[in-house]
Amino acid sequence: MAIVTFISDFGNADHYVAAVKAAIIGVNPNINIVDISHEIKVCDIGHAAYVLGEVFRDFPKGTIHLVAVSESGVSDSKMIAMMLEDHYFVGYDNGIMSLISNQISKTIVDINSINPKKSSFPAKEIFAPAAAGLASGKRIYDMGVALDEISRRTPSIAKATKKQIAGNIIRVDHYGNLITNITKVDFDNIMKINGNVEYEISFRKEKLKKLNNTAYEVAAGECFVYFNTRGKLEVGINQGNGSRLLGLKVDDQVFIDFLIEQS
């Protein structure tokens, strides 16, 4: 059974999510629709890209991902379908797709180029039929004019040297945990170069000298820091809201200093 995932900033209080699903099922009632989230902050492309980028690879290759998050104040973004990492994506060409993967897609079409339509609800009238078509076996190049490139945005990347990794908080999750752009790959590489030296993790006035495996390795109310299942450094308070209690928010800095002895 073909899978279509659905992510949007529609919320769950209105009819919008159901209307898009009805449009997909109207094309093919055998499609399995999986909700990723409809609580994306309105027009928050960074939020949508983070959530989608963290989860889309968990679905089988060939899954179609319908992405209904537009950019505030922009009404002329192309509407595209593309293949990336053996997954299909349908949505606005507003930079989201460039933030979920560092790979470059060469399979992109403008899905509103054949019999173009102006719609006040493109997720239902344009994206849903395109996603359902792909899920039903339609060739992507039959759905519109081919494009050479998508709109691109520059992701936030931590800066790593032999002595320090300097990163930023890129997401505050539902629990108030703080996810950074510092990766376990960079940390492990620098530790290998330095010979497993001691290190210090710092943010605001906090300085920690140990990584945890889970949040429950520290007592309630204490700070933990570990690399999460996606290999990103995460900071929080056990049984508390780390963002509020630590006074940290998106874009605030986090550092790992490697304590190399001076010769």
N, C-alpha and C positions, 0 to 999 in steps of 0.2 A: 504493500500500500504506500503510495506517494505521501511524503510529509511536506507540509507548508508550515513554517513557523511564522509568528506574527508578533511584532514589537511596535509600539506606538506611544504617543503622548496623549492619548484620548481619555485616559482615566477609565473608571468602570461605572460611573454614575449615569451615563447617557447611553444612547442606542448605537453609537458609532462602531464599537467593536463588533457587536452582533450583526450590524448591517454589512460590514466587510466580510465576515464569515459566511453570511447568507449568499453574498455574491460569488464567493468561491464555491460553495456547495451547489449553487445553481448551475455552475458549469460542469462539475463532477462531484456527485454526492459521496464518492468513495475516497476522497482526499482526507487525510488525517491532519487536522489543524492543531498545532501546539502553540499555546501562548507562552511567549518569553516574558514580557512585561508590558503593561499598559499604564504604568505609573512613572514613565520617563517624564522628567520635568519639561514643561511646555517649551518647545523649540530648542531644547538643550541637546545640541548635536554631540557634544563631548560625553554627556551622560549616556546617550543612546549607543555611541560607538564603544564605550567601555563595557556596557552590559552585553551587547551583541558580540563584541570581540572576545569576551571571556567564555562564551558558551557555544558559539556556532559550531566549533570543531567537535563538540560532543555528540552532534547529530550525524547520522550516516552521510557519506558522500552522496551527492545528488539531491540533497535536501534543498528546498526553495525557501528563502527567508524574505518575507515581506516586511519592509522597513518604512513605517509611516510616521516619520518625524521630519517636519519641515523646518526651515531656517527663518527666524523672526525677521520680518521686514523684507523678505525676498520672495517674489511671486513668479519669477521667470526661470527657475531651475528646470533643467531637462529632467525627464522621467525615464529611467533607464532599467534595463535588465543586464546583468553581467554574470560571468562565471569567475570565481576566485577560489583557489584551493579546492577545486572540484565540488564547490557548492554554488548554487545560484542565488542571486540577490536581486530584489526588485524594489525600487524606491527612487527618491530624489537624488539628483547628481549635485549634492550640496557638501561633499567632503566626508560624509560619514564612512563611505566605503574605503576611502584612503587611510582611515584611522584604525580599521579593524585588522589589517594585515600589512606586512611590509613587502608582500609580493605584488607584482604588477599584473593586472589582467589585460589580456589582449582580445577578450571576447566580450564586447560591450555593444548594446544597441539602444537606440532611442525608441522607446515603446509608444511614444505619442507622435511619431513621424508619419505613420500611415493613417490616413483619415484622422488627422489631429482633432482633439476634442478639448474644449474649455469646460472645466468642471469645478464646482465648488466643493466636491467631495472626491478627489482623484483616487484616494485609497480604495474606495468602493468601485468607481466607474472605470479606472485605468489600471491600478496596481493589482486589484483582485483578479480580473480576467487574465492578466498577464501571468500572474503566479499560478492560477489554475491551469492555464494553457501549458506552461512548462511542466507542471505536475502530471498533466495528461499526455505528455509525450511530444508536445509541439517543439519544433526546432527553434532555438533562440534567434537565429538569423531570419526566420520567417516573421518575426514579431516587430521588426522595425529596421531603420537604416543603421548600418554599422558606424560606430564611433571609434576614434583612435585612442582617446584618453578620457579619464574622468577628472572632475575637479579634485584638487588635492589640498590637504591641510597638513601642517607640520606637527607631528605628535610631540609630546613632552618626553624628552629622553634624559636620563641621569648622566652626569659627567663622571667618568671614572679615571683615576690615576693610580699609581702604585701606592700612594699614601692615603687617598681619600676617594670615597664615592659621595657625590653631592646630588641629591635627588629632591623631588617634590611630591607632595600629596596630590594624587590625581582623582581620588574618589573617597567620599565619606559614605559608608554603607548604612543600611537600615538600623544597625546596632550602634552606630557611632564609631565603628572601627575605621581606621585611616589606612587606605591602600596607597602605596607609593609606586614610583616608577623605577625604584632600585630593584635589580633582578638578582636572583640567586646565581645565575650564570656569571655575572660580573663579580659578585662576592667570591664565589669559589675560585675563579681564575686569579684574582688578586691574592687570595689566601695561598694558592699554590705557588705563585711567584715569590711571595714573601716568606714562605715556609711556615704557615699556620701561626702567625704572630697574634698577639692579643689585639683586640679592637675595641672601639668605643662608639656606641650609637647615640647620637644626640639630636634633640629637637626641643626648641624653647629652652627651658632651664633643666630639662631632664638629660641625664647621661646614664646609659646602661652598658654593661660590659658582657652581656650574655644574651644569646638568642634562645628562644624557647621553641619547643616542638608543638605545644598547644597552649591555649589561653589558660587552661586549668593547672598549669605548672606554677602559677603564682596565686597568692591568696586573693580573696575577694577584695576589690578596691585597689589592687596593685596593677602596675603597668606591665604588659607583656609585649613582646616583639618577636615575630617569626616570619619565615617565608611561607606564604600560603600555597595552596595546591596549584596555583598558576605561576608559582615562582616569583611572586612580587613581595617585597617587604611590607608587612602589615603591622600596625601599632594599635593597641587598644587597652581598655581597662577591663579586667575580669569582673563581670556582673555590673558594669557601668558603661556610661557613654563616653568613650575616649575623646571625641571631638569637643564636647562641652567641658569635661573635667580637665583636659590638658590644654584647652584653649587653642586648638588647632583646626585649620580649615583647608579647603582645596587651595593649592599653590604654595602653601607654607613649606619651608625647607626641612629636610631630614638629612643627616650626615652619618656616614660610617668612616671613622678615622682609624687607620691601621698604625699601631704603635710600634714603629720601626726604630730600633736603637740607632742613634747617630754614631757613626764611626769617626 
